[in-house]
Amino acid sequence: MSAIRLYGIKACDTMKKARSWLDEKGVAYDFHDYKSVGIDRESLAKWCVEHGWEVILNRAGTTFRKLDDTQKADLDQAKAIELMLAQPSMIKRPVLDLGERTLVGFKPDAYAAALE
């Protein structure tokens, strides 16, 4: 298995839970903070193809809710990717990159099934 990479934002509570779970299980991973480092279009596009942009775009977060209605209107994958590139905190987190696939969000049982 290639190196595991965890994408997200350091201060997010769900991220803290995911990182604690990985640490407790002794799973080695690289952490990519897309709030400070950003995210590349290729990764976003790959996740959108794998899961659907509707899953990757975090519409529940305050960053998305603060957008004006014209920015939220007529969303499609291309527009969603542009929004997420401009404001990475709109990306659902965490994204756990296992190499051959990714997990979006933190569900302990899904992490266990994939890693144990």
Buried (B, 14 or more C-beta within 10 A) or exposed (E): EEEBBBBBBEEBEBBBEBBEBBEEEEBEBEBBBBBEEEBEEEBBBBBBEEBEBEEBBBBEBEBBEEBEEEBEEEBEBEBBBEBBBEBBBBBBBBBBBBEEEBBBBBEEEEBEEBBE
